[in-house]
Amino acid sequence: MSAGEPRNEAIRDGADGRSLRGRETPTYDMGVCAVDFTKALRLAGELEDETLLANLRCHP
């Protein structure tokens, strides 16, 4: 089976209206989060802003 065959099979199954019921993705308990992510989105935005500003300074 080639690398693209599972993807193509899934597309065909969806196009044919075949249900994906009965297929389950296993889940695992990953324990308690060791990092506080409540401010992660704000931090990511600040890092992106810094990168954009640095690029603008280098390429006016």
Secondary structure, 3 states (H helix, E strand, C coil): CCCCHHHHHHHHHHHCCCCCCCCCCCCCCCCCCCCCCCCHHHHHHHHHHHHHHHHHHHCC
